[in-house]
Amino acid sequence: MLIEKLNKEWFSNVRGDILSGIVVALALIPEAIAFSIIAGVDPMVGLYASFCIAVVISFIGGRPAMISAATGAMALVMVTLVKDHGLQYLFAATILTGMIQFIFGVLKIARFMKFIPRSVMVGFVNALAILIFMAQVPHFVGISTITYIIVGITLVIVYVLPRFTKAVPAPLVAIVSMTVLAIYGHFDLRTVGDLGEISSSLPSFMIPDIPFNFETLSIIFPTALALSIVGLLESLLTASIVDDMTDSESDKNKESRGQGIANIVAGFFGGMAGCAMIGQSVINVKSGGRGRLSTFVAGMFLMFLIMVLGDWVVQIPMAALVGVMIMVSIGTFDWSSLRGLTKVPVTDSIVMVTTVITVVATHDLSKGVFAGIILSAIFFVAKISKVHVESSISPSENQIVYHIKGQIFFASVQDFVQSFSFQEAKERVVLNFSDAHIWDDSAVAAIDKVVLKFKEHHVDVKLDGLDESSHRLVQRLATFDQPNAKVTVH
């Protein structure tokens, strides 16, 4: 069984995984350098992180074919720590981030993913596509005419070549051919080397040079906690997207633990904290990657490029990589969500658009997702807080029966209390909860209020149709006497 699983995850798609891994490695280099610059650290910190995280996660991650490395979302979180305390504190924070993520995985925090609505997921994906495109703009807009031409040719190759052959990933063909064209054509183009200096050296094991005391912990813990939450959120959402793209399932808790271990390793080898990358993951899947081998090859080939082909890598034109990333942004964006804006409920559209706007405005995926979740919760509470109370009079028994429909909880208690007329000149009132459920202390307090108000008018009150859990809650929390409360277990 174990052998079959290893063969399926590692060797069922060797050719496709190797080629897609090579494409991803080429796309990782400028991204890792750019994210290092954002964080305010040496480019090699991002490259070492990408190498360590990709290789480690390929063995112990829960989602085959997903690419994890240094990311922009994580880089933004660590800026202040690097600026105020320096690089060694960043390495310590990276290690602590991994520990926190591993604990989250052990506690099976991934089960809370089910509380993220689809509209938030769609907003997350669309915002990420926009951010990927926006990140490319400085590399080709207003640079030179030849830059536009190279970007255009790259896009043509990426979209046209697959119609004739899929033997080699189109992005790989585009990057290699445009690099050769740029070198031998002596065109004035910006290259990978313009982003930062790449040194041909392997990462080495190191322990952060910091004081190991409570003061240090108080400095790095807030950043580490933020990094762990942002990293896991982006990783688990990306895993769900890759699940959909490949029509397969993944172990989200295993992915959480794997991300944690990968960040611990990265911190000890001079790298910054990272997480899953949706752009590179999409490149990997669209280039044919399906197994763990693709992620492993991406990490190993990245280091091979740095160590052996560094002189060539720095000559890769940014215009070619921009073309590939534009393809990724177009492919990532959920275009059907635009057509569905007028079809889905208005609240879902508002949540999706709010998520997109928040992410794009703050460049922080976690803030956008949290905003979307909170807004969805508010809309959901508003939707289910409608309580309907209908009354029927029984003259022979001199009583009124109130039939209550809906969910009785903190958001609906005001409407619930206002639904009764306490001036009715009847001897008895029956509150029928057969089509209702009582959820919290606010609900019981509201029932208390209704019962006591009726008793002030010398009216007897009977509770009828309570389901078992509602009855237990009323018995435990209500202050009025309940000898006539009748329980109906649904």
N, C-alpha and C positions, 0 to 999 in steps of 0.2 A: 504493500500500500504506500509506504514512504517513498520507495523507488519510483512508483508511478507518479506520485505527486511531484517529485523532483524533476522527472522527465517532462512533465506537463508544464511546470513553471519555468524551467530553465532551457530545455532542449527541444521543445515542440515547434519552435519557429526560429531556428538558429540564424539563417540567412537574413530574414527580415529584422530580427533583433539587433544583429551586428550593424547592419546598414543604418537602421534608424538611430542606434546609439551614436554612431559617428556624426550624423546630422545634428543630433542634440548637443554633442560635445562642441561642435563648431559654433552653435548658437549660444552655448553657455558662457563662452569666454568674454564677449563684450558685455553680457548681462552681469556677470560676476564682477568685472572691473567697474562697471557703472554703479552697481550697488555698493561696492567698497568706497567709491568716491562719495556717494550719498552719506554713508556712515562716518566718513572722515578718517578712513584707515587706508593703509597701503593696499594696492590692487591684489597682491599675493594673498592677503587675508581672505578675500572673497573667493579666490581661485582654490586655495587650500580647503576652505569650507565646502565648496562645491564638490571637490574630489572626494573628501572624507565622507560627506553625507551621502552622496550618490552611491559610493561603493558599499558603505555599511547598510544603508536602507535596502539595497538590492538583495541582501541576505535575510534581513530580519523584519522588513516592512510587511504590511498586511495587504498591499495593493500592487501586484505585479504590473510592470510597464509604466508606473507613475514615476516622474522625475522629481527628486528633491535636491535642493542646493541652496546657495545664498539667494535671498529674495529682497525685493524692494520694500515690501511691507515690513519685514523684520528690520531692515536697515534704518528705516525711518524711526523705529522705536528706540534704537540704540544711540542715536546721534548725541543726545544730551549727556549720556554716561561717558562716551568717548571724549567729548569736549571738556567735561568737568574733571574726569578722573584718569583718563588715559587708556591705552590699549590693554594693559594687563588686567584691569578691572573688567574690560569687555570679555576677555577669555574666561574669567571667573564667572561672570554672569551667564555666559554661554553654557558652561558646565552645569550651573545651577538650573538653568532653563531646561536642560536635558533631564535632570533629576526630577523636576516638577512634572514634566511631560510624562516621564515613566510612571510616576505615581498616579497621574491622571489615567493612564492606560490600565494600571492595576485596578483602579477604582471603577473601571469601565465607564468612564465619562462619555464615551462615544454614544451611549444609549440616548443621550439628550439631543442627538442630531434629529430625532423624529419630531422635535418641537420646532424645527425650522421649516416654515411653510414653503411651498413651491414658488410662490411669487418672490420670496426673498432669495431663493436659489437662482431664479432667472435674473433678478436684479444684480446679484453678485457676479454672475457670468457676464452679463452685458457691461457692467461697470469695469470689469477686468479687461474685457475686449477694448473698451474705450481707452483705458489707461495704457494698455500695450501699444495702441496706435499713437497716443499722445507722447509716449516715451521715444517714439521713432522720429517725431517731427523735427527736433533740433538737429538730427543727423542728415536730413536731406532737404528741408525747406530753406531756400535762400542760399544754398551752398554754391552750386554751379549747375550749368546745363547738363554736363556729362553725368552728374550725380543723378539727375532725374532720369536720364536715359538708362543708366545701369539699373536703377530701381524698376523701371518699366520692363526692361528685358528680363530681369529676374522674375517678375510677376508673370510674364508670358511663359517662361520656361516652367514655372511652378504649376501653372494651370493647364498648359497645352500638352506638355510631355506625357503626363499620365494617360492621355487619350491614345497614345501610340505604344507606350511600353511602361510597365510598372516594375521592370526588373531592377532598376536602381531608383531610390527615392529622388523625386524631382528637386526638392530643396538642396540635396547634396550636389546634384549636377549643376544647379544654378550657382551655388557658392564656389565650387571648384572652377567652373568655366569663367565666371566673372572675375575671379582672382587671377587666373591666367591672362585674361584679356587686359586687366588693369596693369599687371606687371609688364607684359610685353608691349602694351600700347602706350606705356609711360603717361597715363592719364593723371591729371591732378585731382586725386580723390583722397578723402579722409579714410584712414585705415584703422584697424584695431589698435595698432601701435600708438596712435594719437591719443587714445584714452588713458594710457598709463604704461609704465615700464613693466615688462614681464621678465623675471629672472628664472634661469634654468636650474632650479634647486628643489629637492624633495622636502616635504614638511617633516619636521622632527618633533619627537615627544618633548613636552615641556610642562612644568607646573607653573601656573601664574605666579609672578613675583609680587605678591601682595601680603599684607599682614593677615593672618588667619584669626580674626577676632570678631566680636559682635558688631563693632563699628563697620567693618567691611561688609558683613552680612546685611546690615541696615542700608548700606549704599547700593549694593547690587540686587537685593531682593525685589524691590519694586519693578526694576527694569526686567529682571528674570521672569517675574510673574506675568508682566505684560507680554513679553516675548513668547512665553509658553502658551498663553491663551490665543494670541494672534496666530502663532505658528500652527497650533492644533486646529483652530477654526479653519484656516486656509487649507490645511492638509486634508481634513475630513471632508470639506466641501469639494475639493479637487478630486478626492477619491470617489465621491458620489458621481461626479461628472464623468470620470473615466469609466466607472461602472456602467453608466448609461451608454457611453460610446462603444464599449466592447461587449455590451450585453452580458456582463458577468458580475459576480458578487465579490466583495472583499471584506477582510476582517478589520473593522475600524479600531477596535481596542488593541489589536496587534500592531496596527499602524501607529497608534499613539505611543506604545512602548518603543517601537522601532525608531520613531522620530526622536524620542528622548535619548536613547542610546547613541544615535547618530550625532546628536548635538554634543553629548558628553565627549565623544571621540574627537569631534571637530575642535572643541575648546582646548583639549589637551595637545592638539597638533597645530595650534596657531590659527584656527579658523573662527569665523563669526557664526552666530546662530543662523540656522536656515530652516526651511520647511518645503512643502510641495510647491511646485511651480506649474500653474495651469497652462501657461504658454508653451513651455518645453514639453509638458505632458501631452498636449494636443499635437505638437510637432511629432513626438515619438509615435503616438497612435496612428496619425495620418501617414507617417512614413513606413508603417508596417510593424511597429513594435508591439509585442503582446506579452512578452515574458520578462522575468527578472534579469535575464541576460542583457536586455536592452539598457536597463538602468546601470548595470555593472559596466558595460562597454562604454556608456556615456562618461562615467567617472574615470575609468582607466584611460580612455582615449583622450580625455581632457588633459590628464597629466602627461600622456605621451606627446600631445601637441606642444605642451609647455616645455618639456624636457628635451625633446628630439627635434621637433619641427618649429621651434619658437621663432626662428628667423623668417619662416614662411607665414606663420600665423599672423604676425604683426603686419603683414602686407595684405591680409584679407580686406577688401574694401567694405566699409561700413554700409555702403549703398546696397550691396548684395544681401547683407544680413538684415537690413531694413526691409527689403523686399520680402524676405522670408517671414519676418515678424508681422508685416502688414497682412500677409496671407493668413497668419495665425489669428490676428485680431478679427479678420473677416469671417474666418471659420468658427471662431469662438462665439461671436455674437449670435444670440438667438433671434434671428430675423422673424420667426413666426410670432414672437411675443409682440411685435409691432402690429401685425395683422390682427392679433387677438385682443388688442387694447379695447376695442369696442364690443367684443364678445364676452369676455370674462367679467365677473362682477366688478363694479367701479372700485370697491375697496381693494381688491387684488391689484388692479392697475395702479392705484395710488401707492400701495406698498412697494411695488416693483420700481416705479419711477422714483420714489423717495430713497430707496436703497441705492439706485444708480447715482442720483444727485449727491447723496451724502458721501459715497465712496469717491466719486470724481472730485468733489470739492475738498475733501480732507486727505485724499490719497491714502486712506486707511480703510482697508477692507473690513476690519472688525467693527469699526464705528458704523459703517453702512449696514452690516448684517444686524448689529444690535438695534439700530434705529428701525430697521424693517421688522424685526421680531416684536419690538415694543409696540409699534404701530399696528401690527397684525393682532396682537393681544388685545389692544384697545378696541379695535373693530369687532373682534370676536366677542368680547365681553358686552359691547353695545348690542350686538346681534342677539345674544342669548339672554339678555337681561329683560326682555319683554315678557311681562306676566299678564295673563288674561284671567279675570275673575268674573264669572257669570253667576247670577243669583236666580233661584227658583223658590216660589212661595208655596208652602203646604198649609192652606187655611185650616184643614181639619186637625192638624197637629200643632197649629199655631207656631210654626217655625219657618225659618228661612235657611235654605241650603246654598252655600257658596261653593261653586265648582272652580277650583284653582288649577290653572294650566301654566306650566313653565318651570324655570329654575329659580329657586328662592335663595339668593345669596346677596353679598354686600351691595352689588350694583342694581339689584331689582327691588330691594326692600321698600324704597320710598314709594314706588308705584303700587306695590303690594298693599301697604298700609292705606294709601289713598283710595283704594278700590272699594272700601267698605263704608256703609252708611250706619253710623252708630245710633241714629235716631229712630230706627225701626221699632215699632211697638209690638214686638213679638216676645214670647216667653223663652224661645230657644233658637240658637244659631248653630248650624253644622258647617264646619270647615272641611270640605272634602278635598284631600290631597292625592287622590288616585292618579291624577295626571301631572303631578308636581313632585319635585325633589328638594329637600332641605339640605344645604351644603355647609353652612358655617354658623358661627356665633351671631353674626349680624342677622341672619335669617331667623334664628330662635328668638332673638331680642325683639324682632318685628312681630312675631307671632305672640310673644308675651304682651306686647303693647296692644295688639288687637284684642286679645282675650280680656285683658284688664279693663280696656275701654268699654267693652260690651258689659262686663260685670258691674261697672260703674252705673250702667243704665238698667241694672237688675235683669240682665239677660244671661241665661245659661249657655255655655259654649261646649260643643263636643268636637273633638278632632277625629276625623274619619279618613281611612284610606292611606294612612302613612305607611310607606315601605319600611323594611326592617331597619336600615341604616338611619333613615330620617327619624324613626321612632326612638332609636337609641340616643340620637343627638338631642332630641327634645327632652327626653327623660333626664339626661345628664345636665342640661343647661337651663331648662325653663324654670321660672320662679313661681308660676301659677300651679295650683293643684290639678292633677291630671287623672282623676279616677275614671273619667268617661272617655279617655283617649282610646280610640279603637284602632288596632294595627291591621293593615292588610299587606301581606308580603307578596310582592309581584314576582 
